[in-house]
Amino acid sequence: MNRPSPELAAMKKAARAEAKDRLRGLTPRRDEVSARIIEHLTGSLEWSGATAVMAYLAMP
């Protein structure tokens, strides 16, 4: 069985960790923005016309 070199394995592990950190950094920003939009719409008269925005926010 061919095993990758320890250097290559370490580089791959570091790349995965960096990618996870970047994703974690993006997720709270989206949640914070979504919460602000929802708060604004629920407190305004725009709520009835906000179905497109709500559909966008509901998308994964």
N, CA, C, O and CB atoms as a CASP TS submission, in Angstrom:
PFRMAT TS
TARGET T0000
AUTHOR 0000-0000-0000
METHOD Language model
MODEL 1
PARENT N/A
ATOM      1  N   MET     1       0.857  -1.176   0.000  1.00  0.00           N
ATOM      2  CA  MET     1       0.000   0.000   0.000  1.00  0.00           C
ATOM      3  C   MET     1       0.904   1.240   0.000  1.00  0.00           C
ATOM      4  O   MET     1       1.832   1.340   0.802  1.00  0.00           O
ATOM      5  CB  MET     1      -0.976  -0.003   1.239  1.00  0.00           C
ATOM      6  N   ASN     2       0.629   2.157  -0.886  1.00  0.00           N
ATOM      7  CA  ASN     2       1.417   3.385  -0.957  1.00  0.00           C
ATOM      8  C   ASN     2       0.867   4.418   0.010  1.00  0.00           C
ATOM      9  O   ASN     2      -0.298   4.810  -0.065  1.00  0.00           O
ATOM     10  CB  ASN     2       1.428   3.945  -2.388  1.00  0.00           C
ATOM     11  N   ARG     3       1.714   4.840   0.901  1.00  0.00           N
ATOM     12  CA  ARG     3       1.323   5.884   1.854  1.00  0.00           C
ATOM     13  C   ARG     3       1.965   7.184   1.414  1.00  0.00           C
ATOM     14  O   ARG     3       3.109   7.188   0.961  1.00  0.00           O
ATOM     15  CB  ARG     3       1.744   5.518   3.319  1.00  0.00           C
ATOM     16  N   PRO     4       1.238   8.298   1.541  1.00  0.00           N
ATOM     17  CA  PRO     4       1.851   9.578   1.188  1.00  0.00           C
ATOM     18  C   PRO     4       2.964   9.922   2.173  1.00  0.00           C
ATOM     19  O   PRO     4       2.983   9.455   3.312  1.00  0.00           O
ATOM     20  CB  PRO     4       0.792  10.701   1.161  1.00  0.00           C
ATOM     21  N   SER     5       3.873  10.740   1.706  1.00  0.00           N
ATOM     22  CA  SER     5       4.970  11.147   2.586  1.00  0.00           C
ATOM     23  C   SER     5       4.409  11.937   3.765  1.00  0.00           C
ATOM     24  O   SER     5       3.342  12.540   3.647  1.00  0.00           O
ATOM     25  CB  SER     5       6.022  11.993   1.811  1.00  0.00           C
ATOM     26  N   PRO     6       5.098  11.943   4.880  1.00  0.00           N
ATOM     27  CA  PRO     6       4.625  12.712   6.042  1.00  0.00           C
ATOM     28  C   PRO     6       4.479  14.202   5.732  1.00  0.00           C
ATOM     29  O   PRO     6       3.590  14.869   6.263  1.00  0.00           O
ATOM     30  CB  PRO     6       5.585  12.527   7.215  1.00  0.00           C
ATOM     31  N   GLU     7       5.357  14.717   4.869  1.00  0.00           N
ATOM     32  CA  GLU     7       5.276  16.136   4.510  1.00  0.00           C
ATOM     33  C   GLU     7       3.986  16.431   3.750  1.00  0.00           C
ATOM     34  O   GLU     7       3.305  17.420   4.020  1.00  0.00           O
ATOM     35  CB  GLU     7       6.492  16.548   3.664  1.00  0.00           C
ATOM     36  N   LEU     8       3.661  15.554   2.792  1.00  0.00           N
ATOM     37  CA  LEU     8       2.440  15.744   2.004  1.00  0.00           C
ATOM     38  C   LEU     8       1.208  15.621   2.894  1.00  0.00           C
ATOM     39  O   LEU     8       0.272  16.410   2.767  1.00  0.00           O
ATOM     40  CB  LEU     8       2.370  14.719   0.851  1.00  0.00           C
ATOM     41  N   ALA     9       1.201  14.651   3.785  1.00  0.00           N
ATOM     42  CA  ALA     9       0.072  14.472   4.703  1.00  0.00           C
ATOM     43  C   ALA     9      -0.100  15.706   5.587  1.00  0.00           C
ATOM     44  O   ALA     9      -1.224  16.141   5.838  1.00  0.00           O
ATOM     45  CB  ALA     9       0.276  13.214   5.576  1.00  0.00           C
ATOM     46  N   ALA    10       1.010  16.269   6.057  1.00  0.00           N
ATOM     47  CA  ALA    10       0.938  17.467   6.901  1.00  0.00           C
ATOM     48  C   ALA    10       0.411  18.659   6.112  1.00  0.00           C
ATOM     49  O   ALA    10      -0.368  19.456   6.634  1.00  0.00           O
ATOM     50  CB  ALA    10       2.320  17.796   7.489  1.00  0.00           C
ATOM     51  N   MET    11       0.838  18.785   4.843  1.00  0.00           N
ATOM     52  CA  MET    11       0.352  19.893   4.007  1.00  0.00           C
ATOM     53  C   MET    11      -1.149  19.770   3.765  1.00  0.00           C
ATOM     54  O   MET    11      -1.871  20.765   3.822  1.00  0.00           O
ATOM     55  CB  MET    11       1.103  19.926   2.658  1.00  0.00           C
ATOM     56  N   LYS    12      -1.621  18.551   3.497  1.00  0.00           N
ATOM     57  CA  LYS    12      -3.052  18.337   3.274  1.00  0.00           C
ATOM     58  C   LYS    12      -3.855  18.653   4.535  1.00  0.00           C
ATOM     59  O   LYS    12      -4.914  19.278   4.468  1.00  0.00           O
ATOM     60  CB  LYS    12      -3.314  16.890   2.830  1.00  0.00           C
ATOM     61  N   LYS    13      -3.342  18.218   5.675  1.00  0.00           N
ATOM     62  CA  LYS    13      -4.026  18.482   6.946  1.00  0.00           C
ATOM     63  C   LYS    13      -4.106  19.978   7.210  1.00  0.00           C
ATOM     64  O   LYS    13      -5.146  20.474   7.645  1.00  0.00           O
ATOM     65  CB  LYS    13      -3.303  17.776   8.110  1.00  0.00           C
ATOM     66  N   ALA    14      -3.024  20.702   6.953  1.00  0.00           N
ATOM     67  CA  ALA    14      -3.010  22.150   7.153  1.00  0.00           C
ATOM     68  C   ALA    14      -3.980  22.839   6.199  1.00  0.00           C
ATOM     69  O   ALA    14      -4.659  23.790   6.587  1.00  0.00           O
ATOM     70  CB  ALA    14      -1.592  22.705   6.957  1.00  0.00           C
ATOM     71  N   ALA    15      -4.051  22.369   4.953  1.00  0.00           N
ATOM     72  CA  ALA    15      -4.969  22.960   3.974  1.00  0.00           C
ATOM     73  C   ALA    15      -6.417  22.743   4.396  1.00  0.00           C
ATOM     74  O   ALA    15      -7.241  23.650   4.271  1.00  0.00           O
ATOM     75  CB  ALA    15      -4.730  22.361   2.576  1.00  0.00           C
ATOM     76  N   ARG    16      -6.736  21.547   4.897  1.00  0.00           N
ATOM     77  CA  ARG    16      -8.100  21.282   5.369  1.00  0.00           C
ATOM     78  C   ARG    16      -8.447  22.168   6.552  1.00  0.00           C
ATOM     79  O   ARG    16      -9.554  22.703   6.624  1.00  0.00           O
ATOM     80  CB  ARG    16      -8.261  19.807   5.755  1.00  0.00           C
ATOM     81  N   ALA    17      -7.518  22.326   7.475  1.00  0.00           N
ATOM     82  CA  ALA    17      -7.763  23.172   8.650  1.00  0.00           C
ATOM     83  C   ALA    17      -7.981  24.625   8.230  1.00  0.00           C
ATOM     84  O   ALA    17      -8.855  25.305   8.769  1.00  0.00           O
ATOM     85  CB  ALA    17      -6.583  23.076   9.645  1.00  0.00           C
ATOM     86  N   GLU    18      -7.188  25.100   7.271  1.00  0.00           N
ATOM     87  CA  GLU    18      -7.350  26.478   6.801  1.00  0.00           C
ATOM     88  C   GLU    18      -8.706  26.669   6.122  1.00  0.00           C
ATOM     89  O   GLU    18      -9.365  27.688   6.328  1.00  0.00           O
ATOM     90  CB  GLU    18      -6.216  26.851   5.830  1.00  0.00           C
ATOM     91  N   ALA    19      -9.123  25.692   5.315  1.00  0.00           N
ATOM     92  CA  ALA    19     -10.424  25.782   4.646  1.00  0.00           C
ATOM     93  C   ALA    19     -11.560  25.804   5.670  1.00  0.00           C
ATOM     94  O   ALA    19     -12.516  26.564   5.515  1.00  0.00           O
ATOM     95  CB  ALA    19     -10.611  24.602   3.669  1.00  0.00           C
ATOM     96  N   LYS    20     -11.465  24.982   6.705  1.00  0.00           N
ATOM     97  CA  LYS    20     -12.496  24.969   7.748  1.00  0.00           C
ATOM     98  C   LYS    20     -12.558  26.310   8.470  1.00  0.00           C
ATOM     99  O   LYS    20     -13.643  26.811   8.765  1.00  0.00           O
ATOM    100  CB  LYS    20     -12.229  23.841   8.755  1.00  0.00           C
ATOM    101  N   ASP    21     -11.392  26.890   8.755  1.00  0.00           N
ATOM    102  CA  ASP    21     -11.355  28.198   9.419  1.00  0.00           C
ATOM    103  C   ASP    21     -12.014  29.269   8.559  1.00  0.00           C
ATOM    104  O   ASP    21     -12.747  30.117   9.067  1.00  0.00           O
ATOM    105  CB  ASP    21      -9.908  28.598   9.736  1.00  0.00           C
ATOM    106  N   ARG    22     -11.753  29.226   7.264  1.00  0.00           N
ATOM    107  CA  ARG    22     -12.367  30.209   6.360  1.00  0.00           C
ATOM    108  C   ARG    22     -13.883  30.057   6.337  1.00  0.00           C
ATOM    109  O   ARG    22     -14.610  31.050   6.356  1.00  0.00           O
ATOM    110  CB  ARG    22     -11.804  30.059   4.939  1.00  0.00           C
ATOM    111  N   LEU    23     -14.356  28.819   6.297  1.00  0.00           N
ATOM    112  CA  LEU    23     -15.802  28.588   6.290  1.00  0.00           C
ATOM    113  C   LEU    23     -16.437  29.047   7.597  1.00  0.00           C
ATOM    114  O   LEU    23     -17.520  29.632   7.588  1.00  0.00           O
ATOM    115  CB  LEU    23     -16.107  27.105   6.051  1.00  0.00           C
ATOM    116  N   ARG    24     -15.779  28.788   8.711  1.00  0.00           N
ATOM    117  CA  ARG    24     -16.309  29.240  10.002  1.00  0.00           C
ATOM    118  C   ARG    24     -16.385  30.753  10.046  1.00  0.00           C
ATOM    119  O   ARG    24     -17.309  31.313  10.638  1.00  0.00           O
ATOM    120  CB  ARG    24     -15.441  28.722  11.159  1.00  0.00           C
ATOM    121  N   GLY    25     -15.434  31.413   9.433  1.00  0.00           N
ATOM    122  CA  GLY    25     -15.425  32.872   9.408  1.00  0.00           C
ATOM    123  C   GLY    25     -16.547  33.445   8.575  1.00  0.00           C
ATOM    124  O   GLY    25     -17.014  34.551   8.849  1.00  0.00           O
ATOM    125  N   LEU    26     -16.995  32.718   7.562  1.00  0.00           N
ATOM    126  CA  LEU    26     -18.057  33.213   6.685  1.00  0.00           C
ATOM    127  C   LEU    26     -19.438  32.980   7.277  1.00  0.00           C
ATOM    128  O   LEU    26     -20.322  33.824   7.129  1.00  0.00           O
ATOM    129  CB  LEU    26     -17.965  32.548   5.324  1.00  0.00           C
ATOM    130  N   THR    27     -19.636  31.864   7.937  1.00  0.00           N
ATOM    131  CA  THR    27     -20.961  31.495   8.414  1.00  0.00           C
ATOM    132  C   THR    27     -21.587  32.503   9.373  1.00  0.00           C
ATOM    133  O   THR    27     -22.735  32.887   9.151  1.00  0.00           O
ATOM    134  CB  THR    27     -20.889  30.174   9.080  1.00  0.00           C
ATOM    135  N   PRO    28     -20.909  32.953  10.418  1.00  0.00           N
ATOM    136  CA  PRO    28     -21.555  33.899  11.334  1.00  0.00           C
ATOM    137  C   PRO    28     -21.937  35.204  10.654  1.00  0.00           C
ATOM    138  O   PRO    28     -22.942  35.816  11.016  1.00  0.00           O
ATOM    139  CB  PRO    28     -20.644  34.190  12.502  1.00  0.00           C
ATOM    140  N   ARG    29     -21.167  35.634   9.692  1.00  0.00           N
ATOM    141  CA  ARG    29     -21.473  36.874   8.978  1.00  0.00           C
ATOM    142  C   ARG    29     -22.822  36.738   8.284  1.00  0.00           C
ATOM    143  O   ARG    29     -23.659  37.635   8.389  1.00  0.00           O
ATOM    144  CB  ARG    29     -20.360  37.214   7.950  1.00  0.00           C
ATOM    145  N   ARG    30     -23.045  35.662   7.594  1.00  0.00           N
ATOM    146  CA  ARG    30     -24.306  35.420   6.891  1.00  0.00           C
ATOM    147  C   ARG    30     -25.457  35.384   7.898  1.00  0.00           C
ATOM    148  O   ARG    30     -26.503  35.988   7.662  1.00  0.00           O
ATOM    149  CB  ARG    30     -24.244  34.091   6.084  1.00  0.00           C
ATOM    150  N   ASP    31     -25.273  34.692   9.000  1.00  0.00           N
ATOM    151  CA  ASP    31     -26.324  34.591  10.005  1.00  0.00           C
ATOM    152  C   ASP    31     -26.651  35.956  10.599  1.00  0.00           C
ATOM    153  O   ASP    31     -27.817  36.273  10.834  1.00  0.00           O
ATOM    154  CB  ASP    31     -25.911  33.624  11.109  1.00  0.00           C
ATOM    155  N   GLU    32     -25.623  36.760  10.840  1.00  0.00           N
ATOM    156  CA  GLU    32     -25.831  38.087  11.414  1.00  0.00           C
ATOM    157  C   GLU    32     -26.592  38.982  10.437  1.00  0.00           C
ATOM    158  O   GLU    32     -27.509  39.703  10.833  1.00  0.00           O
ATOM    159  CB  GLU    32     -24.483  38.730  11.787  1.00  0.00           C
ATOM    160  N   VAL    33     -26.212  38.934   9.175  1.00  0.00           N
ATOM    161  CA  VAL    33     -26.893  39.745   8.163  1.00  0.00           C
ATOM    162  C   VAL    33     -28.329  39.276   8.005  1.00  0.00           C
ATOM    163  O   VAL    33     -29.241  40.100   7.938  1.00  0.00           O
ATOM    164  CB  VAL    33     -26.152  39.675   6.807  1.00  0.00           C
ATOM    165  N   SER    34     -28.547  37.971   7.946  1.00  0.00           N
ATOM    166  CA  SER    34     -29.895  37.427   7.813  1.00  0.00           C
ATOM    167  C   SER    34     -30.767  37.857   8.984  1.00  0.00           C
ATOM    168  O   SER    34     -31.922  38.237   8.789  1.00  0.00           O
ATOM    169  CB  SER    34     -29.852  35.899   7.719  1.00  0.00           C
ATOM    170  N   ALA    35     -30.230  37.801  10.187  1.00  0.00           N
ATOM    171  CA  ALA    35     -30.996  38.192  11.368  1.00  0.00           C
ATOM    172  C   ALA    35     -31.381  39.667  11.304  1.00  0.00           C
ATOM    173  O   ALA    35     -32.498  40.033  11.673  1.00  0.00           O
ATOM    174  CB  ALA    35     -30.192  37.909  12.644  1.00  0.00           C
ATOM    175  N   ARG    36     -30.474  40.508  10.843  1.00  0.00           N
ATOM    176  CA  ARG    36     -30.786  41.937  10.733  1.00  0.00           C
ATOM    177  C   ARG    36     -31.869  42.198   9.693  1.00  0.00           C
ATOM    178  O   ARG    36     -32.760  43.018   9.915  1.00  0.00           O
ATOM    179  CB  ARG    36     -29.530  42.728  10.378  1.00  0.00           C
ATOM    180  N   ILE    37     -31.797  41.504   8.562  1.00  0.00           N
ATOM    181  CA  ILE    37     -32.818  41.681   7.522  1.00  0.00           C
ATOM    182  C   ILE    37     -34.174  41.230   8.044  1.00  0.00           C
ATOM    183  O   ILE    37     -35.171  41.931   7.871  1.00  0.00           O
ATOM    184  CB  ILE    37     -32.446  40.893   6.241  1.00  0.00           C
ATOM    185  N   ILE    38     -34.219  40.070   8.679  1.00  0.00           N
ATOM    186  CA  ILE    38     -35.483  39.556   9.214  1.00  0.00           C
ATOM    187  C   ILE    38     -36.040  40.501  10.265  1.00  0.00           C
ATOM    188  O   ILE    38     -37.242  40.769  10.281  1.00  0.00           O
ATOM    189  CB  ILE    38     -35.290  38.154   9.812  1.00  0.00           C
ATOM    190  N   GLU    39     -35.182  41.011  11.144  1.00  0.00           N
ATOM    191  CA  GLU    39     -35.627  41.949  12.174  1.00  0.00           C
ATOM    192  C   GLU    39     -36.203  43.214  11.544  1.00  0.00           C
ATOM    193  O   GLU    39     -37.226  43.727  11.996  1.00  0.00           O
ATOM    194  CB  GLU    39     -34.465  42.307  13.114  1.00  0.00           C
ATOM    195  N   HIS    40     -35.551  43.708  10.513  1.00  0.00           N
ATOM    196  CA  HIS    40     -36.036  44.917   9.839  1.00  0.00           C
ATOM    197  C   HIS    40     -37.394  44.671   9.186  1.00  0.00           C
ATOM    198  O   HIS    40     -38.311  45.482   9.317  1.00  0.00           O
ATOM    199  CB  HIS    40     -35.021  45.387   8.783  1.00  0.00           C
ATOM    200  N   LEU    41     -37.515  43.539   8.478  1.00  0.00           N
ATOM    201  CA  LEU    41     -38.755  43.264   7.751  1.00  0.00           C
ATOM    202  C   LEU    41     -39.925  43.000   8.691  1.00  0.00           C
ATOM    203  O   LEU    41     -41.046  43.432   8.421  1.00  0.00           O
ATOM    204  CB  LEU    41     -38.565  42.076   6.826  1.00  0.00           C
ATOM    205  N   THR    42     -39.677  42.299   9.786  1.00  0.00           N
ATOM    206  CA  THR    42     -40.777  42.003  10.700  1.00  0.00           C
ATOM    207  C   THR    42     -41.268  43.258  11.401  1.00  0.00           C
ATOM    208  O   THR    42     -42.413  43.302  11.850  1.00  0.00           O
ATOM    209  CB  THR    42     -40.347  40.969  11.730  1.00  0.00           C
ATOM    210  N   GLY    43     -40.431  44.273  11.503  1.00  0.00           N
ATOM    211  CA  GLY    43     -40.825  45.505  12.170  1.00  0.00           C
ATOM    212  C   GLY    43     -41.276  46.583  11.211  1.00  0.00           C
ATOM    213  O   GLY    43     -41.402  47.744  11.601  1.00  0.00           O
ATOM    214  N   SER    44     -41.522  46.223   9.957  1.00  0.00           N
ATOM    215  CA  SER    44     -41.892  47.244   8.985  1.00  0.00           C
ATOM    216  C   SER    44     -43.092  46.813   8.157  1.00  0.00           C
ATOM    217  O   SER    44     -43.559  45.678   8.251  1.00  0.00           O
ATOM    218  CB  SER    44     -40.717  47.556   8.075  1.00  0.00           C
ATOM    219  N   LEU    45     -43.573  47.733   7.354  1.00  0.00           N
ATOM    220  CA  LEU    45     -44.700  47.443   6.473  1.00  0.00           C
ATOM    221  C   LEU    45     -44.267  46.646   5.250  1.00  0.00           C
ATOM    222  O   LEU    45     -45.110  46.176   4.486  1.00  0.00           O
ATOM    223  CB  LEU    45     -45.371  48.735   6.038  1.00  0.00           C
ATOM    224  N   GLU    46     -42.959  46.489   5.058  1.00  0.00           N
ATOM    225  CA  GLU    46     -42.456  45.753   3.903  1.00  0.00           C
ATOM    226  C   GLU    46     -42.643  44.247   4.063  1.00  0.00           C
ATOM    227  O   GLU    46     -42.406  43.491   3.121  1.00  0.00           O
ATOM    228  CB  GLU    46     -40.987  46.070   3.683  1.00  0.00           C
ATOM    229  N   TRP    47     -43.059  43.814   5.225  1.00  0.00           N
ATOM    230  CA  TRP    47     -43.156  42.382   5.500  1.00  0.00           C
ATOM    231  C   TRP    47     -44.015  41.660   4.473  1.00  0.00           C
ATOM    232  O   TRP    47     -43.666  40.555   4.057  1.00  0.00           O
ATOM    233  CB  TRP    47     -43.721  42.154   6.887  1.00  0.00           C
ATOM    234  N   SER    48     -45.117  42.248   4.057  1.00  0.00           N
ATOM    235  CA  SER    48     -46.018  41.567   3.122  1.00  0.00           C
ATOM    236  C   SER    48     -45.383  41.372   1.752  1.00  0.00           C
ATOM    237  O   SER    48     -45.743  40.435   1.040  1.00  0.00           O
ATOM    238  CB  SER    48     -47.311  42.352   2.978  1.00  0.00           C
ATOM    239  N   GLY    49     -44.446  42.235   1.366  1.00  0.00           N
ATOM    240  CA  GLY    49     -43.806  42.097   0.059  1.00  0.00           C
ATOM    241  C   GLY    49     -42.438  41.467   0.128  1.00  0.00           C
ATOM    242  O   GLY    49     -41.659  41.572  -0.820  1.00  0.00           O
ATOM    243  N   ALA    50     -42.133  40.823   1.218  1.00  0.00           N
ATOM    244  CA  ALA    50     -40.776  40.330   1.416  1.00  0.00           C
ATOM    245  C   ALA    50     -40.626  38.835   1.157  1.00  0.00           C
ATOM    246  O   ALA    50     -39.667  38.229   1.636  1.00  0.00           O
ATOM    247  CB  ALA    50     -40.333  40.635   2.807  1.00  0.00           C
ATOM    248  N   THR    51     -41.535  38.233   0.422  1.00  0.00           N
ATOM    249  CA  THR    51     -41.457  36.785   0.236  1.00  0.00           C
ATOM    250  C   THR    51     -40.203  36.375  -0.531  1.00  0.00           C
ATOM    251  O   THR    51     -39.625  35.325  -0.247  1.00  0.00           O
ATOM    252  CB  THR    51     -42.693  36.285  -0.496  1.00  0.00           C
ATOM    253  N   ALA    52     -39.776  37.182  -1.492  1.00  0.00           N
ATOM    254  CA  ALA    52     -38.570  36.836  -2.248  1.00  0.00           C
ATOM    255  C   ALA    52     -37.342  36.865  -1.342  1.00  0.00           C
ATOM    256  O   ALA    52     -36.476  35.994  -1.434  1.00  0.00           O
ATOM    257  CB  ALA    52     -38.379  37.802  -3.434  1.00  0.00           C
ATOM    258  N   VAL    53     -37.269  37.855  -0.478  1.00  0.00           N
ATOM    259  CA  VAL    53     -36.138  37.951   0.443  1.00  0.00           C
ATOM    260  C   VAL    53     -36.167  36.780   1.412  1.00  0.00           C
ATOM    261  O   VAL    53     -35.126  36.185   1.690  1.00  0.00           O
ATOM    262  CB  VAL    53     -36.162  39.293   1.213  1.00  0.00           C
ATOM    263  N   MET    54     -37.318  36.446   1.920  1.00  0.00           N
ATOM    264  CA  MET    54     -37.419  35.344   2.869  1.00  0.00           C
ATOM    265  C   MET    54     -37.067  34.015   2.192  1.00  0.00           C
ATOM    266  O   MET    54     -36.448  33.148   2.809  1.00  0.00           O
ATOM    267  CB  MET    54     -38.837  35.281   3.470  1.00  0.00           C
ATOM    268  N   ALA    55     -37.460  33.857   0.926  1.00  0.00           N
ATOM    269  CA  ALA    55     -37.112  32.634   0.205  1.00  0.00           C
ATOM    270  C   ALA    55     -35.597  32.531   0.040  1.00  0.00           C
ATOM    271  O   ALA    55     -35.024  31.449   0.169  1.00  0.00           O
ATOM    272  CB  ALA    55     -37.807  32.597  -1.173  1.00  0.00           C
ATOM    273  N   TYR    56     -34.956  33.659  -0.243  1.00  0.00           N
ATOM    274  CA  TYR    56     -33.496  33.666  -0.367  1.00  0.00           C
ATOM    275  C   TYR    56     -32.835  33.284   0.957  1.00  0.00           C
ATOM    276  O   TYR    56     -31.896  32.489   0.979  1.00  0.00           O
ATOM    277  CB  TYR    56     -33.001  35.051  -0.825  1.00  0.00           C
ATOM    278  N   LEU    57     -33.321  33.845   2.047  1.00  0.00           N
ATOM    279  CA  LEU    57     -32.727  33.562   3.353  1.00  0.00           C
ATOM    280  C   LEU    57     -32.948  32.113   3.777  1.00  0.00           C
ATOM    281  O   LEU    57     -32.163  31.565   4.551  1.00  0.00           O
ATOM    282  CB  LEU    57     -33.302  34.499   4.403  1.00  0.00           C
ATOM    283  N   ALA    58     -34.008  31.496   3.278  1.00  0.00           N
ATOM    284  CA  ALA    58     -34.301  30.116   3.647  1.00  0.00           C
ATOM    285  C   ALA    58     -33.428  29.118   2.889  1.00  0.00           C
ATOM    286  O   ALA    58     -33.327  27.955   3.280  1.00  0.00           O
ATOM    287  CB  ALA    58     -35.765  29.814   3.394  1.00  0.00           C
ATOM    288  N   MET    59     -32.797  29.572   1.802  1.00  0.00           N
ATOM    289  CA  MET    59     -31.947  28.674   1.020  1.00  0.00           C
ATOM    290  C   MET    59     -30.684  28.339   1.800  1.00  0.00           C
ATOM    291  O   MET    59     -30.123  29.195   2.482  1.00  0.00           O
ATOM    292  CB  MET    59     -31.587  29.307  -0.340  1.00  0.00           C
ATOM    293  N   PRO    60     -30.241  27.095   1.697  1.00  0.00           N
ATOM    294  CA  PRO    60     -29.008  26.699   2.411  1.00  0.00           C
ATOM    295  C   PRO    60     -27.776  27.339   1.800  1.00  0.00           C
ATOM    296  O   PRO    60     -26.663  27.113   2.276  1.00  0.00           O
ATOM    297  CB  PRO    60     -28.848  25.177   2.403  1.00  0.00           C
TER
END
